[in-house]
Structures are given as structure tokens and as C-alpha cells.
Amino acid sequence: MQSNTVHPCDERLPAGQLLTLGIQHVLVMYAGAVAVPLIIGAALNLPKDQIAFLISADLFSCGIATLIQTLGLWIFGIRLPVIMGCTFAAVGPMVAIGTNPSLGILDIFGSTIAAGVVGIILAPAIGKLLRFFPPVVVGVVISVIGLSLMEVGINWAAGGLGNPDYGNPIYLGLALVVLMLILLINKFAKGFIANISVLLGIVAGFVIALALGRVNMDGVTHAPWVGFVMPFHFGLPHFDPLSIATMVTVMFVTFIESTGMFLAVGDMVDRPVDQTTLVRGLRVDGLGTLIGGIFNSFPHTSFSQNVGLIGVTGVKSRFVCAMGGVILVLLGLFPKMAQVVASVPAFVLGGAGIVMFGMVAANGIKVLSKVDFVKNHHNLFIVAVSIGLGLVPVVSPHFFSKLPPALSPLLHSGILLASVSAVVLNLIFNGVRSAKKATSDIRRAGHDFDGRGGHEPQRDEILRAADLH
């Protein structure tokens, strides 16, 4: 009887299923997770052993932040199935800070720590923006998240940007095999097997790629078995005011993106996100960023890749993502294990990515299906213009290249552009009353449950660095 009263989000699955499903989540987000330290390390001309340490520190910090976000700690944690990772929105500013002759990597860590503290303080104020996110806005934001990610999945399927063999028919063929396997498993399998369809597809693709000699295992051989992530490994952080101001701006961008992500997850798991819950989740963005700076990592946010995985598998338990957090911590402490995961080719992940990222966009369309487009044709303009603006950085990455570089974190985030456009246009066409009604709907939905319970802008250079093979 008790299992019937437990919300699927709070369901505690058997240990074996938790481990398998947790590994599936880690495989989905791994390439994006290690891309940021790879980019920063390469931009700062760090030696290979230091770049490897940055990757371990990144995985360790991601795991800690994920555990806090999913399980909750005091006033922190949205307690939904969310995986945390380093945000791509901070890559440009961090490269600028790290390559500045008068600054360096210690200034990156200092500004990251300061931005995390400010983020924790500002989270309640940002949470009040939730009333400006009625279904027409939420649907737009979720759709743009999925459509923006589709660029990543497609490039993965072709071998990854920067790969000299990009578009090789073998890559395309194996990506298609993985895609078809996932679909066939979902069609004919039931229960747990269907829930791990993405993992089975990736494993099958990996085995085939290995047999064809398309897997690079060199990193596994040279990686040490055990590594320790010590705080302030590079020295005590420096706190440069301008760098801090830049990173706080990035923090605001990630908050807006996270808001869309949390609303998407809440919709998928049938647990609507109210203002209190949103603030708890945003606080972890700040806390995760603070932890990242202390442990030689970078600003953190929720990873949209894993939102799509929830849609594919239908597994809503937050404890699955908590297990993913445990696995990330272990990968950070055992570099050889991390290298095994890193050896999965990009084109294998691409087949799964197309399914998952498409599921995010489909979920946004589902939300938009609840919007009244007949009596209120203004909603058509809100959706049309906002999706168009949100896709500008995806369709034309250099569209804003002539504008001041300081605006890059704002203009290169399709999620932020779509969010701002949808909120503003909704206020213009539907007025403040619509925003107040959205608040009422959110609060009413929130009464149905206990509130306890790479996004990312993807630029060409980021995607090239994400190609680990």
C-alpha cells in the first residue's frame, strides 16, 4: 500500500536499478561536463597533468552539487531529478579572465567563489520572477532548450565539431544504429529494460565502435587509479572586482536558464515547481558554484541533457540522479574510471542525443498545447518571435560578433534570449494580470505536494573542445 502513496519523484528503487540508471545519466552528461575544464586548461596552456586534475575536480564538484540538489540540505536543494554540471555560459568570461596578463586562474576561482556567494543571496529575488512564467512562456523556454541542444546531438552524431573526419559515413551509421536500438527497445521492451534503453543503446554502439577500431583507449592506460581533489590546489584565490562583476552577470544568466530547466523537470515528473521550490534549486546553483571555486572548478548549473533522458525513460525518481552524483564523485576520485567513460565516442552519444534532446522540445510543445491560441491570437506572436530569437545563436553563432564582447554571455544564450522575449511580449500582449494569474496557478499546483519533494549556450569552440576523441 505504501508504494501507492509515494510520489514517483520520491520512489526508492532497488540498488541495482539505481546504479544502472545513475550510470545512464552520467554517460549522457559526461562529455559536456568535462568540456569546460578542457577548454579552460587549453586556453591557459596548462600541462596535461593539471588539465587532468581540473577534470577530476570538475567531476567531484558536479557530484557534490548534484547530491545537494536532489537530496536537499537545509534551505538548499530542489529535490527533483536534476544533474548539476559546469555551465558553458561562463566559458568565454573565464577564458578572458584567465588569459589576461594581469590576472590568471586564481582570479577565475576567486570570481567563481564570489559569484556563488552572491548567487545564494540573490536566489530569493530571482525566484520572484516565477510569476512571469505562465504556460505560454514556459512552453517557449522548454522548446528552445530542446531545439538548442539538438545542435549538439547532431554534431555528436557526425563525430563532433573539430573532428577532421567529421561526417564519416561510419559515424553516421553507428549513430543511426544507436538511435534505432533505443527506439526498438522502447517499442518492444517493458519495465526496467525500457527504462535503460539509452544506456543499452550507448553500450551497444560502444562495442561496435570498439570492434571497428574507432575507440581511443590511450587515456585509460596512462591515467592513475586514485586521485585526490584538494581545495585551493593552485593556491589561494584572488578577488578581482571586475572579474567578480562579470561572473555575477553569468550567474544571473544561469539562473534564468535554470528556471526554465526546473520548470521543465517539474512538468515531466508531475511535480509543479512553486516559488519556494525554485528558490531552493537556484540556491544550489550558487552553492555549487561556491563549492566549485573552492575545489578548483567552475560555475555550476542544472544540465539540460538529463532533462531529455527523463522524458525518454519515464523514470522520475530523484534518487536515480542522486546515484549519478555519487558516481560523479567516484569518477573524480578515480581518474582511470573517468577515462573509461571518456572513451565513449561522440558519434555513439549522438544517436542517443537526438532522441533525448528532441524529447525536451516535444515536452515544450506539450506545454504549449495547453495555451489558448484561438481566442488569444497574440500568443502566436509571443511564441513565434521568442522561438525565433532563441534560435539566433544556434543558427548563426556569429550573429552578434560585432557587438561588445562584454555582452557575449547575454547574447549567446538562446535560452536567455527566448526567456526575456517571451516574458516581455507576454506582459505587452497579455498584461500584468496574466503574470498574477500565473502566480496563482503555480501556488495552487504547489499545494498538491510537499515542497521538499555546456545549457547552455553552445559555441563552436565549446563544441570542438567537447569532442574528446
C-alpha positions, 0 to 999 in steps of 0.5 A, spaced: 500 500 500 505 504 501 508 504 494 501 507 492 502 513 496 509 515 494 510 520 489 514 517 483 519 523 484 520 520 491 520 512 489 526 508 492 528 503 487 532 497 488 540 498 488 541 495 482 536 499 478 539 505 481 546 504 479 544 502 472 540 508 471 545 513 475 550 510 470 545 512 464 545 519 466 552 520 467 554 517 460 549 522 457 552 528 461 559 526 461 562 529 455 559 536 456 561 536 463 568 535 462 568 540 456 569 546 460 575 544 464 578 542 457 577 548 454 579 552 460 586 548 461 587 549 453 586 556 453 591 557 459 596 552 456 596 548 462 600 541 462 596 535 461 597 533 468 593 539 471 588 539 465 587 532 468 586 534 475 581 540 473 577 534 470 577 530 476 575 536 480 570 538 475 567 531 476 567 531 484 564 538 484 558 536 479 557 530 484 557 534 490 552 539 487 548 534 484 547 530 491 545 537 494 540 538 489 536 532 489 537 530 496 536 537 499 540 540 505 537 545 509 534 551 505 538 548 499 536 543 494 530 542 489 529 535 490 527 533 483 531 529 478 536 534 476 544 533 474 548 539 476 554 540 471 559 546 469 555 551 465 558 553 458 555 560 459 561 562 463 566 559 458 568 565 454 568 570 461 573 565 464 577 564 458 578 572 458 579 572 465 584 567 465 588 569 459 589 576 461 596 578 463 594 581 469 590 576 472 590 568 471 586 562 474 586 564 481 582 570 479 577 565 475 576 561 482 576 567 486 570 570 481 567 563 481 567 563 489 564 570 489 559 569 484 556 563 488 556 567 494 552 572 491 548 567 487 545 564 494 543 571 496 540 573 490 536 566 489 530 569 493 529 575 488 530 571 482 525 566 484 520 572 484 520 572 477 516 565 477 510 569 476 512 571 469 512 564 467 505 562 465 504 556 460 505 560 454 512 562 456 514 556 459 512 552 453 517 557 449 523 556 454 522 548 454 522 548 446 528 552 445 532 548 450 530 542 446 531 545 439 538 548 442 541 542 444 539 538 438 545 542 435 549 538 439 546 531 438 547 532 431 554 534 431 555 528 436 552 524 431 557 526 425 563 525 430 563 532 433 565 539 431 573 539 430 573 532 428 577 532 421 573 526 419 567 529 421 561 526 417 564 519 416 559 515 413 561 510 419 559 515 424 553 516 421 551 509 421 553 507 428 549 513 430 543 511 426 544 504 429 544 507 436 538 511 435 534 505 432 536 500 438 533 505 443 527 506 439 526 498 438 527 497 445 522 502 447 517 499 442 518 492 444 521 492 451 517 493 458 519 495 465 526 496 467 529 494 460 525 500 457 527 504 462 535 503 460 534 503 453 539 509 452 544 506 456 543 499 452 543 503 446 550 507 448 553 500 450 551 497 444 554 502 439 560 502 444 562 495 442 561 496 435 565 502 435 570 498 439 570 492 434 571 497 428 577 500 431 574 507 432 575 507 440 581 511 443 583 507 449 590 511 450 587 515 456 585 509 460 592 506 460 596 512 462 591 515 467 592 513 475 587 509 479 586 514 485 586 521 485 585 526 490 581 533 489 584 538 494 581 545 495 585 551 493 590 546 489 593 552 485 593 556 491 589 561 494 584 565 490 584 572 488 578 577 488 578 581 482 572 586 482 571 586 475 572 579 474 567 578 480 562 583 476 562 579 470 561 572 473 555 575 477 552 577 470 553 569 468 550 567 474 544 571 473 544 568 466 544 561 469 539 562 473 534 564 468 536 558 464 535 554 470 528 556 471 526 554 465 530 547 466 526 546 473 520 548 470 521 543 465 523 537 470 517 539 474 512 538 468 515 531 466 515 528 473 508 531 475 511 535 480 509 543 479 515 547 481 512 553 486 516 559 488 519 556 494 521 550 490 525 554 485 528 558 490 531 552 493 534 549 486 537 556 484 540 556 491 544 550 489 546 553 483 550 558 487 552 553 492 555 549 487 558 554 484 561 556 491 563 549 492 566 549 485 571 555 486 573 552 492 575 545 489 578 548 483 572 548 478 567 552 475 560 555 475 555 550 476 548 549 473 542 544 472 544 540 465 539 540 460 541 533 457 538 529 463 532 533 462 531 529 455 533 522 458 527 523 463 522 524 458 525 518 454 525 513 460 519 515 464 523 514 470 522 520 475 525 518 481 530 523 484 534 518 487 536 515 480 540 522 479 542 522 486 546 515 484 549 519 478 552 524 483 555 519 487 558 516 481 560 523 479 564 523 485 567 516 484 569 518 477 573 524 480 576 520 485 578 515 480 581 518 474 582 511 470 574 510 471 573 517 468 577 515 462 573 509 461 567 513 460 571 518 456 572 513 451 565 513 449 565 516 442 561 522 440 558 519 434 555 513 439 552 519 444 549 522 438 544 517 436 542 517 443 542 525 443 537 526 438 532 522 441 533 525 448 534 532 446 528 532 441 524 529 447 525 536 451 522 540 445 516 535 444 515 536 452 515 544 450 510 543 445 506 539 450 506 545 454 504 549 449 498 545 447 495 547 453 495 555 451 489 558 448 491 560 441 484 561 438 481 566 442 488 569 444 491 570 437 497 574 440 500 568 443 502 566 436 506 572 436 509 571 443 511 564 441 513 565 434 518 571 435 521 568 442 522 561 438 525 565 433 530 569 437 532 563 441 534 560 435 539 566 433 545 563 436 544 556 434 543 558 427 548 563 426 553 563 432 556 569 429 550 573 429 552 578 434 560 578 433 560 585 432 557 587 438 561 588 445 564 582 447 562 584 454 555 582 452 557 575 449 554 571 455 547 575 454 547 574 447 549 567 446 544 564 450 538 562 446 535 560 452 536 567 455 534 570 449 527 566 448 526 567 456 526 575 456 522 575 449 517 571 451 516 574 458 516 581 455 511 580 449 507 576 454 506 582 459 505 587 452 500 582 449 497 579 455 498 584 461 500 584 468 494 580 470 496 574 466 503 574 470 498 574 477 494 569 474 500 565 473 502 566 480 496 563 482 496 557 478 503 555 480 501 556 488 495 552 487 499 546 483 504 547 489 499 545 494 498 538 491 505 536 494 510 537 499 515 542 497 521 538 499 519 533 494 555 546 456 545 549 457 547 552 455 549 556 450 553 552 445 559 555 441 563 552 436 569 552 440 565 549 446 563 544 441 570 542 438 573 542 445 567 537 447 569 532 442 574 528 446 576 523 441 
